[in-house]
Amino acid sequence: MNVLLSIKPEFVEKIFSKEKRYEYRKVIFKQKVEKVIIYSTMPEGRIVGEFQIEEILCGEPEKIWEATNDFSGISYGFFQEYFKSKEEAYAIKIGYLKRYEDPIDPKTLNYSFTAPQSFFYVDDNYEKRGIPSDALDNLYVGSIF
């Protein structure tokens, strides 16, 4: 199973420069996920690449920060604000990373595409429509709940 994650463009660039090797989340996937498809939010609004999940860390925010801050790509203040009043934090460790040569406009794949607030599952059984052969395996737009 794959997911499409919405990530702000400034963090997308830090991921591709390898300054940011962890993607932080307040909520994590309920299903086993192996690959993340990166959707760079507006103003870019494109599917720009993918990465394999090396591991997902879960714990108290302070412990997650201690374990990951060297490759966080964010400030401690930003981290604290993001996880304010949360008892649990998730850090997705970014493994193999690939940037697509030609970013994909998701509306060309699904006219009714709406960027997820956080993520949505991407089904493996699909018919490819104008996507690089090694890119997105399916685009299922729907709620995770």
Residue, then its C-alpha position, 0 to 999 in steps of 0.5 A: m500500500n502507498v500513500l499520497l502525503s501533502i507536504k509544503p514546498e519548502f519542506v519538499e525542497k529540504i527533503f530532496s536536498k536531504e536536509k530533512r530526512y524525517e517527515y513528522r505527523k500527528v496521525i499515522f497510517k492505519q494500514k501498512v505503507e511502504k511508499v510515500i508519493i509526495y504532493s507538493t502543496m500550493p503554489e506548486g500543486r504537483i506530485v513531485g516524487e516518492f520515497q520508501i519508508e525506512e521506518i516509522l518512529c512513535g513516541e512522546p514528542e520530546k523523545i522523537w525530537e531527541a532521536t531525529n533532530d539532526f535530520s529534522g529540517i525544522s527548528y525546535g520551536f516549529f516542532q514544539e508548536y506543531f506537536k503542542s498538546k500532543e502526547e504522541a508524535y510520529a517521525i517517518k524516516i525517509g529511505y530511497l528517494k526519487r524526484y520525478e523529472d516531470p511533476i504531475d498535475p493530479k487533476t490530469l489523473n483525476y479531475s475531482f482531485t482535492a489535496p488531502q489535509s494530511f494523506f490518503y491511501v493510493d490503491d495499487n490496482y489502477e490503469k496508468r494514465g500519463i504517469p511515468s512508468d516508475a511513478l505513481d501506481n494508482l491515484y485513489v482519491g478518498s477519505i482515510f476514515 
